Amino acid sequence: KNPMIIIICCVLIMITSRCLAMNTVRYRLKIAYDGSDFAGWQYQHKKRTVQGVLISTMRRRFNGHHIPTLGASRTDTGVHARGQIVQADLPMEVSGQELAYQLNKM
């Protein structure tokens, strides 16, 4: 099995002074996933988690940059989500539609 995370949509939500200081742009991602093969949402060392896979995918998309993410909620092992909201601070401004397309291809 190769469980995936589906990016439903990405929206630029704000450019704050903190974002400007760190040269980042804040996005809201709406994601869905089958949690059967994940150890929950939150990153855990040496475990396959939704947040860990999302960070890894975004790191590949943004040439090795660490992408801070924050989930609006968490799920436990084996729990599915449809419409979970994630905040991500990206190193550049990108079209939300293009970002969703690119991340879903990876």
N, C-alpha and C positions, 0 to 999 in steps of 0.2 A: 504494500500500500504506500502511496505517496500523498498524504493528506495535504490539502492546500488551503491557503487563506485567500479569499476573494476580496479584492478592494472594490467596494461598491461605488464610492465616489470620494474625491479629494477636493477640498475647498480651502483656498487661502483665507485665513481668518483674521490675521493681524500682523502688523510689523510694529512691535513695541520698542521702547528705548533699549530694553534688555536684548531684544533680537538684533537691533542695530549695533549695539556694542559687541555682540558675538558674531555679527555678520550672518544671521540666520533669518529665515522666514517661517512663520508658524502656520501650519496646516491642520485642518481637521479631516481625518480619514474615517470613513464608515466602512467597517469590515464585517465579513461573515466567514465562519469556518465550522467544519465538523471537528469537534474536539476529541474524537475517539482515540487518536494516536498522539495527543498532546498531554503534557503534565500540567495543564492549566494555562492561564494567561501569563502570569508574572515570570520574568526571567529567573531561571534557577541554574546554577552551575552544573554542567554535565547532564542536564535533562532537556528534552525537546519541548519547548514551550512556544506558545503563539507569539509572545513578545520577542523571544529570542530569534525565531524564524523571521519575523518582520524586520527586526534590526539588522540581521544578517543580509536579508534581501536588499534593504535600503543601502547598506554599506557597499554592496556590489554596484548598485545603481549610481551611487554618488562617489565612486572612485576611492573607497576606503575611509571616507569621513564617518565618524561616529554620529549617528542620528539619535538624539534623545527622544524617547517616546513616553507617553503617559496615557494609560487607559482610564476611561471614565468609570470602569468597573473591572472586576476580575472574575474569572471562571475557574472552577476546580478541574481536576483531572477528569477527562472524558466528557466534559460539558460543552455543548455546541453554542454558537452565538450567531445571531442574524441581526446586524445593525449595531454592533458594538462601536463606540466612538473612541478614537485614539488621537491624541495631540502629537504632532511631530514637528520638530524644529529642523528645517532643511537648510543646507548651505547656499541655496540659490532659489530664485523664483521660477516656478515651472507651472505650466497650465495644469489645472487639476485633472482635466480629462486625459491629458498626455501622461501625467504621472500615474494615474490609475491603470492606464493601458500598459505602460512600461513595467510596473510592478507585477501586474497580473501575468505578463509574459515570462517573468523570471521564475 
